[in-house]
Amino acid sequence: MTMKIDSVIARQRVDDLEAAIPFYERLTGETAGRFAFGGVSLASVGPFLLYCGPDEAVQRVAGVSATLAVADLGGAVEEAVAAGATVVMPAQPTPNGHRAVLRHPHGGVYEYVGP
């Protein structure tokens, strides 16, 4: 099996989510999807994931380099681990699917998301 990353989502911390959203909507031509998770307010706008909240809450989000969308989360995690990644957070449900967090062999930490 060969893992395929369908898209990469850039993460950006902002001070004021509502003030930042119009810029990213205009930049991408897409409407923001807003949601909250673990005390953090988030907005998905095209290839961007904007987030804000108290420092303690955003540390989990800020410690991840990017979000990698995959069609088969379990298979992607299995293949990444076989290639040398380590699981930081096992797959779990979120408001918009399932996620797992992995540390790649060279130090980068990535969130993998899938259905």
Sequence and secondary structure as in RCSB ss.txt:
>XXXX:A:sequence
MTMKIDSVIARQRVDDLEAAIPFYERLTGETAGRFAFGGVSLASVGPFLLYCGPDEAVQRVAGVSATLAVADLGG
AVEEAVAAGATVVMPAQPTPNGHRAVLRHPHGGVYEYVGP
>XXXX:A:secstr
    EEEEEEEEE S HHHHHHHHHHHHT   EEEEETTEEEEEETTEEEEE  HHHHHHHHT  EEEEES HHH
HHHHHHHTT EEEEEEEEETTEEEEEEE TTS EEEEEE 
